[in-house]
Structure formats: C-alpha cells, structure tokens
Amino acid sequence: MDSAGGGLGDEGPHGVLSPQSLSVLGEGISLVFSRWTALQMAVENAWGGKDSRSNSEELASTILSWFSQSKGDMVVLVDDDSEYESSDEEASEMMVDEPMPHEMVVEKPKQKQMPDEDGWSTVTSRRNRGKK
C-alpha cells in the first residue's frame, strides 16, 4: 500500500507504526487471544485468580507495546536459540534404559478339588481367604 493513503504499511521514522496501524495490530492481537481456547478457559474459570480477565487484557497490551516500541530487528531478539540447539544434541545422544527382565512372583493356581466317591466336594471357608 502506498504511505500517502494512510494504509496499513504507513510507517513513520525508524519503523514507528501509525495510529491506524497500531489500532489494527491491537485488534489482531485481541482476535488471536479471543480464539485461544486455553486462554479463554483460564479467564472464564478464573484459573489466574480473580484478576484473570485484566491479566489477559494486560498481556495483549504488553504484546502490542512490545511490537510498537521495539527498536531494531526483532528477528535478532527472537532468534537466540543456541541454548535449545545444545539440548537437542544432548537428547539425541541420550540412551534409553531397557528394563531388566526378571521373574515375577506369581501364586500358582490351586488345583480344583475332585469330588469324592459319593460326588461331593469339600468347600473351604471364605472368612480368612484374603488375609495371609
């Protein structure tokens, strides 16, 4: 867009956004936050305390001011990944311990009682069955 029309690309000196651009950016940030399910649930259920709604609004305001007041190349501010790269290398070199197979202690099933000559079988008491 041309800067004479006051469009979204209208920037002043040193990349300062115009009031209209700031308004559009603020609206965009608010729309993103309104569609962020986890954030909305946290606000509705006051997971951040009684000030959850104001904390959410403050977060949007802080992000807007960060983008509008930052000077210089933002890629440099965000692109400092050297710490994460080394942890990725460490994770790929880590070994996984495999469990040592060992025999479990299992009670052997009791043999079923065979009926006596008359066809009767003796039933044991259930009172102390679980206590050993």
N, C-alpha and C positions, 0 to 999 in steps of 0.2 A: 504494500500500500504506500501511497505517497505521503510524506510527512506533512504536506500542506493541508491535507484534508482532516488532520487530527485523528487519523486512524489508529489501529492497534500497534502499528510499527512506529508510532510517533515517540521518539526518544529525544530527550534534551542532551546537554553536555554530559560526557562520561557515562552514558548509558542510563541516565535517570529516567524513569518512566513518567509519562504524562499522567495527570489526574484521571483521565478516562481509562488509560491502560491499567493503572492501579486498581480502579474500580472493577474492571473486567477480570483482572487477576484475582482479586479478593473474592469475587463471585465464583470464579472457577475453583478456588481452594475450598470455599464453603460447599459447593456442589460435590466435590470429591469426598469431603468429610460426611456429607449427608448420605452418601451411598456406601460408606464404610460401615458394614454391618456390625463388626465388633465394637467400634467406637460408639455407634448409636445404642447398642445394647448396654454398654457401660454407662452411658449418660442416662438412659431411661431407668435403669435399675440402680443408679447411684453407686456404682462399684467404685468410683473415685471419691466417694464421700458426698456430703450434701451439696458441695460446690461443683459437682461433675459437669453441669451444663456450662458454668462460667469457665471451668478449666478447658473444656472443649473449644469454647469461643476464644479463649486466650491462646490456645495452641494455634488456631487458624490465624489470629492476629500476629503472633510471633513469626510464623512462617511467612506471612505477607511482608512483614517488616524486614525479615532476613533477605528475601529476594529483592525488595525495593531499596534497601540501604546498603547492600553488599557492594563492595568496590573490587574491581579486578575480575579475573577469570574464575568463575565458580567451579569449573572442572578441576582446577588445582586444589580447591578446598575440599572437594568430594573424592578426589582420585588418590588419596593416600591409602593404598591397600597393602603396603609392604608387610604389615603385621598379619593380615589374613593369608597372604601367599605362603608364608613360612608355616602357618598352622596347617594349610592344605598339604604341604610336603610331609609334615610330621604324620598326619593322619594316613597318608598313603603308605608310609613306612611302618606303621604300627602292625604288630602281629596279633592275630586273634587267638586267644587261648581256647583250645578244644577241651571239652570235659573228658576227664579220665573215666573210662568205663569201669564200673565196679558192680559187684553183685549186690542186689538189694536183698534185704532180709524179708522174706515173704512166708507167711504161715502156709504150710502145706494143707490142702483141703482134706478134711476128715472123710474117711470112708463112710459110705452110707451103711447104716445098720441093716443087716439082713434079718428078715422075720424069723422067729423061732419055728420049731417044727409045727406048732399049732397055727402059725400065720400071724402071730402077734409080735410087735416090736416094742422095745422099751424106749420111752421118751424121757429125756433128761429135763431137769428143772431149768426155767429161764431166769430165775431170780438173780444169780450172780454171773450171768453169761458175759457181760461187758466189763466186769471187774477182775483184773488179774494181778 
